[in-house]
C-alpha cells in the first residue's frame, strides 16, 4: 500500500515538473525573459508597449496599481542594456499564455508574432474564467522598430 502511494505521489510531482519546464522554455525563447505577469492589468483592450526608460515603466505601473493596495512592485531594469515589452491581452476567457516569436527581422525592423497557448486543455470549467492579464518581458536593447502581430486568436 505504501509503495502504491509513493508511486502515485511521484507521478503527480513529475507532471507538474514537466509543465513548469515547458513554460520556462516559452519564457526564455528568443532572448526574452518573463519578468512578471498577473491576471488583472487595468487595461480593457489588447495593447503592446515597448518601454525604453524608467519613467514610462513607472507610468504604466501606476495604471496597473490604481486598484491595488498594496501595489505590485516595479521591476528593476537596466535600460542601458535592456528594454521591456508590456503585453496586455485585454479581456480573456480561460487560462492562456502568450507565446512571442520573431517573425521577420531586417536591419531596422523587427516583426514579433503573438499567439496564445491554452494552459489547460479539455477542462470546461476554465472557460468561464474572465481576466485581463498582462505580461512583462525583458529583452536586450535594440534600436529597431518593433511591430506586433496577433496570430491564431
N, C-alpha and C positions, 0 to 999 in steps of 0.2 A: 504494500500500500504506500509506504514512504517513497519507494522508487518511482511509482507512477506519479505521485505528486511532484517529485523532483523533476521528472522529465517534462511534465506539463508546465511547471514554472520556468524551466529553461527555454522551452518553445515560445512561451509568451514573451520572455525577455528578448529573444533573438529576433522576433518580428518587429519589435519597436526599434531595435538597433539598426535593422535594415532600412526602415523608414527614415530614421534620422540621417543615415548615411546618404540616402537618395536626396533628401532636402539639402544637405550640406553641399553636395555636388552641384546642385542647381544654384545655390547661393554664390559659389565661388567661380561660376562659369564666366568666361570672357574677361577675366581680370576684375570683376565686380565683387564686392563683399557686402553682404547684407549687414547693415549696422543695427537696424531696429525695425520693428513693424508692430502694428496694433490694429484692432478691429473697428476703431472709430477715429476718423480723421477730421470731421467737421466740414469736409468738402463733399457736396452733394453730387457732383459730376466727376467724370473721368478727367484727370489732369496729370501731366508730367512736367516737372520743373527741373532744369539743370541749375544747380546752385554753385557759384564760384567764389562766394565770400561769406564771412560770418554774419554780416548784417542781414542778408537775405535769409539765411538759415534761421536766425533768431526770429525774424518776422513771420516765417511760416510756422515755427513752433508756437508763437503767440496765438496764431489762429487755431492750431491743434489743441492748445491748452486752455482755450476760452471756457470750456465746460468741465474742466478737471481741477480738482483740488485735492491733493497737490498735483501739479502738472508733471508731465513727462520731462526728464532732463534732456537738454540739448546735447547731442553728441559732440565730442571734441574732434575736430578735423583740422589737419594742417593743409590749408588751402594753397600753399605754395607748391605742394606736390600732388594734391588730390582735388577732386571735385565731387559733388554729391548729386545724386539723382533721387528726387522725391516723386514716387509714383502713387497717386491717389486713384483707386479703382472706381470710385463713385458707389452707387447702390449696387450691392452684390448679393445674390441669393445663393446660399450654400457656402461650403468652405472650398475656396480655390486659391491656388498660389500662382503668382505671376512668374513667367519664365522670360527673361530678357536675353536676346541674342543679336550679335552683329549680323546685319543682312548684307549691306553694301558699304564699302569704305573706299574713299578716294583721298587725295591729298588734303582737301579742305572740307569734306563732308562725311558724315557717318550716319547710316540709317540703322536704327535699332528696332527689332520687332518685339512686340509684347503679346504673348499668348498666355492663356490661363490653363492650369492643370488642376484637375479635381484632386483634393487630398484624400477623400474617402469616397470610393465608388460603390454603388449598389445599396446605399443606405438612404431610404426615402425620408427619414426624419430630418436629415441635414438640409434638405432643400428648402425648409421653412425658415432657416436662419437668414436674417437680413442684416447686413453690416455695411459699413462704409470704410473699408480698410485702407491703410497706407503702408508703404514700404520705403525705407531709406537705404539707398545703396551708395557705397563709396567706390570710386574708381580713379585711376591715375588721371591727372590733369591733361586735357587736350584742348587745343585752340580750334579744333574742327567744329563746324556747325553740326548739331545733333538733331535729328528728326526721329520721331517715334511713330510706329505704325502698328495698329491692332491687327492681330491675326487670329482667325478662328474664334471670334467672340460670339 
